Amino acid sequence: MRFIASFIFIGLLLTVPGTVRAQSLSTYGTPGLIDMPTAEVMPDGNLAVTGFVMQDTNRNTITFQMLPRVYGSFRYSYIKDFNAGGAESRYDRSFDIHYQIRHESRRGPAWAIGLRDFGGTGLYSGEYLVATKTFADRLKITAGMGWGRLGQRNSFSNPLGLLDSRFDTRPTGTLGPGGQFSANQWFRGPAAVFAGLQYNANNRLSLMAEYSSDTYPRETTTIGFDAGSPINLGARYRFNNGLSLTGYYMYGATLGLQVSYMLDPRKARAPGGQDAAAPALTAAQHVAAASWNLPDQVAAEAAAQEVLRHRLEQQGQRLVGFQIQGIQARVDVENNRFNATAQAIGRIARALANTLPLSVEVFSITLRRQGLPITTVKIRRADLYELETELDGAWRTLARSQLLDEVRALPQGAMQEAYPHLTYHLGPYGRLSFFDPDNPLRYELGVGASASYVARPGLTFLGMIRHPLSSTLSDTTRVSDSVLPHVRSDWAEYARHSDVQLNTLTAQYLWRPGKDLFARVSAGYLEEMFGGVSAELLWYPTDSRFAVGAEINYVKQRDFDMLFGFQDYDVVTGHASMYYNMPGDYHLQIDAGRYLAGDIGVTFGLDREFNNGFKVGAFATLTNVSATDFGEGSFDKGIRFEVPLSWITGKSSKTRLRQVIRPILRDGGARLSVPNRLYNYTREARADRIFGQWGRFYR
Amino acid sequence: MGAVLPMKLAAFVLMGASLISGCSNDTDNLQQLRQVLRPGSVAPDPRVQALIDGRAPRMQVSFEKTDLVGVVALESARGGIETWLSVDGGTLILQGGMVVGTRGFGGGMMTSDVTQSLAAVHAGQAGQVVRFHSFLTGNDETRTRSYKCEIKDLGDRPATLLGALTPARQMSETCRSLDQTFVNSYWVGAERGQIIQSRQWLGDFLGSVNLRDIPQDAF
């Protein structure tokens, strides 16, 4: 099951050929030999998933190369019968960080420094300084010094003791709630050396041998693991699709097996995607001669509108407003297909050019979502004809177009049938919860229905109901011991006491109070555990990397049956938020305010966001709840992934696969989850993202 | 636990599918999923049917890397640029018989500048030329590459159109960039001086494609 979990995780995230140059990952899922690290890093931005098993031990690791020199890892390990004198197995979560101080050069080795399991409960805590050098392209030799768990075998007194006698002794483990940086232990206590080599027999096969400085002291006493021999051996075979398989002979005692998969988020399934082509621009004289463009002005305009509506519909675009004023056509469109908004704009513009009479020279396209205008693009028809097939046509089209923030109402009359509008979805659903303290994987499967009814532009009623058919969410025996109000830690109670779940049922009004401003009020059953009212204001200038927002909510906790009733607990919660799309693929979000349990604090979220929409990020919330009151984990934190479905299938879709991995879900730093928060609701159609993906305009 | 595993595994597969399936009136994920899982099982694009019914000019196409073979029909022409549509909705964009873009096949050749190559091949002239291709990457960024090419005249060699030998002169074009190399071949028909058969490179992702005119009287 544990190993399966890591396979599933690999499968769910990846399934696709994002192959990169092979790299060797250790049993800890980081660049390394077998148990020992090397000074290597992965190519920038790459993501690796590793599952490793040997006698009584299993480690599953995700490693992400966040910066060219820095990678971080999250690991979920299992050791059989490790706890309580052999009565219980141990599930352990740990984080690593590695910094490459110096790149390898022709003459000198690469140097790196790293921390293994730098927080958490410290089972794998160890620090290292390591150097790696390649010889004749095939042989890599590594040597390093380790502390903590990596400073066990034939250890000597810490050389850092010369600097300060504090380094001589390593304080014993933090057996408290975990989750805190154990900085008072780093590089303390005895040290030991390790070394090893890797020989690449060919592009596929590598052989490894190492001298390990880890003696598995805690495993030796608790589960009788014998790490008497210091030598580990391994052989790795890499497949073309990014997968590699490794077998080990560990410590003269046991065999080990490892599967790892590495991918580059920049490499979607098919560059440019495999959507059907848009109809090419038709020569102007053919458009002029089209039947709907012949004289008899009034009827002609209506006919052209109908042709346009049909053509846009074929491209997944819903025409909701249409008006011709002299040389300008104003159209309002809701994009239901393309995750790259620029691609939607390009297709709308070409449909307009292929349909409207030649008297129309300028297209003013307003992108809307549930009636809310988000961005307006003005494009000259002549530029399309001139630049469609030019070498640098897309960029020159952008240079001649305008992206504006026009707060405008829908034109009266023409498209009265556009609203009200109902959308619905029926089907199976599933959700996963990875790596909680007792179980590597929980899931819920069932059937669900959701619908949204846009009564008029901006005013939407939305709801979702679900009926779980198979669920392990409620299989926990753990009862919340939280001293805070149980705003999240009773999650298993919700799973246990609900049958048909009313997940959300909300009335929502979105509007534009002014230029660059967006506003929202929502009321109803906002999320599974809370209902109430919510109001939000967002300032998001066009073409800006910055946005600022504020939100205030009054909510009451819902009954465990997830139907209409409420419990006694209520709270006023809200945040001020800052969003910054940093140069170079990074996105920062800071939210400061009051959380559901009434605690006050700040959430930091940093994501690496690739241009194609693939995201890998981490978040942490620090509030005025003490580590002791918070309980296990000390504060709320986690990592998250977001993959556009199109990245996997090659076909455009607005669906995104999201997964958050939290070591533990508790009550401190918990934020209300309101549907359709404005920033994420509008962002893909704001100028900044449109610019980034403009290359898809003529796609 | 052993017996439970396959069941759970099945559950996960189902769940993966469930994220994107179901019936809905606002997304076409299911349709798209079907296309990915069972390519070729999809009804031809109605646009193609209309072209076939209207007896539009057609070409035989075969992709070397994937062994996919099919027919494309001329959908539109504007300013000397022709757009040829395949049954699954992909297009090849040609200028004077040379590919200047693809859509919908993956690979993302968006635009090209082949004016020098075109002039040399149509004039039957050997020599050095430069061509440019602009690609969309898997990260939705545009990369424009330039290639230095050598054009050779291989003399009279007939093209094979629908199994029949057709008199033509073969020209080859060997192109290099810093890290890419490819060879294109063109058969210029003796009768009207147009490229009637060719083998052309579409980028790293798609490799080369073979194109053959289907004579108008054949359909």
Interface residues (C-beta under 8 A of the other chain):
Chain A: M1 I4 I8 G11 L12 G18 P265 R266 K267 A268 R269 A270 P271 G272 G273 Q274 D275 A276 A277 A278 P279 A280 L281 T282 A283 G316 N336 R337 A340 Y385 E388 T389 E390 L391 D392 G393 A394 W395 L422 T423 Y424 H425 L426 G427 P428 Y429 G430 R431 L432 Y443 L445 S470 F610 N611 N612 L645 T649 G650 K651 S653 K654 T655 L657 G692 Q693 G695 R696 Y698 R699
Chain B: M1 L5 K8 L9 A11 F12 L14 M15 G16 A17 S18 L19 I20 S21 G22 C23 S24 N25 D26 T27 D28 N29 Q32 L33 Q35 V36 D45 R47 E75 S76 A77 R78 G79 I81 T83 L85 D88 G89 G90 T91 I93 Q95 V100 G101 R103 G104 F105 G106 G107 G108 M109 M110 T111 S112 D113 F132 S134 F135 L136 T137 G138 N139 D140 E141 T142 T144 F205
